[in-house]
Amino acid sequence: MPPIRVAQQARPAPAEPPAQRFAFPKDHHLVVTTQQNVLSWDARGLTRAFTSGSGGIHAAKEAKDGSNLLAIADSQVVLLHDTNRGMEKSYRLKGTDGQIRLLEYSDDSKSLFFTTTLQNAVQSYSLRRSCLLEPAHTHPSPPTVLATSNTSHLLLSASENPPTIYLQNLTLRTPPVLIQPRASSSAAVTASFHPERPNVFLIAFKDGTLAAYDATRILGKSARGGQGGEIGHFNDLHTSIGTVSIGSVAVGITGAAFLPGHRSRAVSV
């Protein structure tokens, strides 16, 4: 792994600690989250964007509107950190049960989608109004996978017990469609949408299978519903050996994403 570069420090005001300043690259980069740090990984290497003094980071997401806002979840508190100015604002998500597990911004970065360890639905929080919004559809168990398209009109969520995957059009507010994948019957462990084709997404499964789907074949007027939409898949792409886990699930794939600039090329870990 490349060496970590420390973001430039702003000049401190008297009797105050220095504010950490950092701007996310305009080109392609990855946001890496650990319990202690949030880092940006690009062609220049790793740069530390945020450090937690308590080491209690559960999830972190970069805003989609280029504002350099970073949402960091610690239990039931979400901290909005302006990496460019070193300013912070905290939001306590009242009414939530369990610890925050996954975070996603809306396309305008004015709302957050999130899941917890105890709630069986994907929830949303309005940053503008500082309140919880009406939760999305309910899963049979707490969702362990959450992904939104780059336009945020599509929301994909999945739970483990039993394996359940839902796809919903948030713009039209239509009922969610239960995806019934033919590629694998095991639980989904991660999912991501194509950065340039908002209707195309990947799902990785616990058994090491990776499959690509087209949402227009699932949600469109002439679609086949949850049993259709598959573009293609690879079985046993990664062998699950039980030494890597997400939560309590041993997995063969821990991450997968489409490569920008390519229609169907992806990388998996």
N, C-alpha and C positions, 0 to 999 in steps of 0.2 A: 504494500500500500504506500502511496506517495507521502512525503513528509507534510505535516500540518503547518500551514502558514497562519500567522496571527493577524487578524484584521487590524487596520490602522486605528490607533487610539486618538480620541478627540482631546483637546486641551482641557484639563479639568478646571471647574470653578473652585474658588476657595472653599475649603472644608468639605468638599464633595468628591467622591471617587470619580475617576475618569469614565466617560461613557464610551462604550465600544461601538465603533462605526464600521459599517460594512454594507456594500451594495451587491446584490446578487447579479451575476453576469447576465448580459442581455442574450447571450447565445446559449447553447445547450449545456446543461449542468444537472447534477444530481444533488438532492438534499439528503444527507445521511444523519440519522438520529440515533444517539445513544442515551443512556440514563444521565450522563453528565453534560454532553455537548450536542449542539446542532451544527453540522458542517456542510459547506458547499464544495462539491467535487467537480472540477472542470479540467480543461486541458493544462492549466497551470498547476494543478495539484489540489490539495485540501486546504480550505480556509475556514477557521472557526468563526461562526456567525453569532453563536450564543452559548453561554456557559451557565449551568445551574449550580448554585452553591450547595443545594441539598442533594443533588444527584437523583432527583425524582421525576425526570422527564418520562412521560408515558407515550406521547405522540407529538409530532410537529409537522406543520404544513406551511409552505410559502404561499402568499396571496397570488391570485391569478391576474391581477390588474397592473402588475409592475410597480406597486407602491412600496415594495421592500418590507411589507408587514409580514411578520412571522408569528403564527399562532402556535403556542406551546401549551400542551395540556399536562397538568400535574394534579392527579386525583380529580376533584370536582372544580378546579380552578383552571381557566384558560387565560393565559397571559398573551396579550398582543404586544409584540416587541418590534419597534421601528428600527431596523438594523442600520439605516442610514443616519438617523439622528440620535440613536441611543435612548429613545423614549419608550415608556411602557404603560400599558393600561390593563388592569385585571378584570375579568368577568367571572363571577361565581355562578355556575349553572344550577340555580335553585330548582328543586323538583326532580333532579336526576337521582337515580339509584345506581350504586356501584361505581367503580373507577372507569374513567374515560379510556377507551381502548383505541379507537380510530378517529381521525379527523379528516375532513375535506372542506375546502372553500367552495362557495358558489362562484359562478363566473364573474359576478360584479364584486366579489369579496365582501359583501355586506351581510352574508349569512354563513354559518358554519353547520355542516352536517357532522354528526358524531354518533358513535356507539359506545355503550358501556358494558361492563361485565355482567350486569344483572338485567338490563332492559332488553326485551325481545323485539324492539323496533328501532329503526334508524330515526334519530331525532334531529331537529334543526333548531338553531338559535339565531335570532336576529341581533346582529351587533349594533344596528341603528337604534332599535327599540329596547335593547337589553332585556329580552324576554324569550322564553321557549315558544316555539311555534308548534302547530299541530303535527304530531308524529306521523311518519310514513307507515306503510303496511307492517303487519306484525309477523315475525318469524316464529317457528316452534321453539327456538332456543336463541340466546343472544347472538347477534350477527358477529361474525369473525372476519368478514371481507366487506370492504366498502370502496366503491369507485364511482366517479362522476366523469362524464364526457367533458372535453375542454370548453364546450358551450354550456355545460351544466343542465342541458335539457334531458339527459338520461342519467338515471341513478341505478346502479347495480349493487345488490347486497346479497350476501350468502351466509348461511348458518350451518353448523356442523351436525346437530343431532335432532332429527335426521338430516342428511344432506339436502339443503334447500337453497335454490338460487332464484332471486326475483329481479326483473328488469322493469323499470317504470319510466314513462315519459312525464317529467315534471312540468313541462310547459302546457301540455294538454290536460294534465291531471287525470289521465285515464287509469283504470285499475291496473295494478301490477300484473305482469305475465310470469307465470312459473316456468322457468326454463328446465327442460328435461333433456339434459345432454346425452347424446349417444356415445360420445367419446369415452366417458368414464361414469361410473356409479358412485365413486368415492366423493368425499367432501372437497369443496373448493378451498384453496389456501391463500390465493391472491388473485387479483384481477386488475387490469388497466386498459384504458382506452387509447386509441391511436391519436397522437398529437395533432394530426392534420386531417384525419377522416373521423369525425366525431361519432359516426354510427358503427364503427368497427372496434371490437374489443377482444382482449385475451382473457382466458380463464385458465389458471393452473390448478391441478387437482392433487390430492394427497398421494395418489399412487404414481406420481411422476408424469402424468399426462398433461400436455399443453394443447389447448384448442383455441381457434380464432372464430369469431362470429360477426355477422352483419345484422345490426338491430333492425334494419328496414325489412329484413326477411322474417323477423319475429313480430314486429309491431305494426307493419304496414297493412293496408286493406286486403292485399292478396297474399298476406303472409300465412305461414303454416303454424303460427303460434309457437309455444314453447318447445315443440319438437323439431323445429326447423332452425334456419339461420346459420348453421355451421359452414364455415369456409373451408376448414381443414384442421387436422389435428396430428399430433405425434404421441404415440403411446410409449411409456417407459423412457421418456426423454431423460429423466433423472431418476435414478434408483433410490427409493426410500430405504435407508439403512437404520433408521431409528435413532441416529445420533444428533440430528438437527430437529428442532421443534419450534412451532409457533404456538404459544400458549401451552396446551397439553397435548398438541397434535404433532406426532413425528411426521416430517414431510421430506419429499425428495426435491421439491422446488420451493425456494424461499422468496423469489422475486422474478418478475417477468415484465417486459415492456417492449413496445415497438420502437424501432430506431427512426428518429426524425429524418425526413428526406427520402424514405423508402416506403413503398405501398404495403409491403407485407413482410418486411424483414424485422425480426425481433431478437432480443437477447434474454436469456434466462439464467438464473443462478440457483 
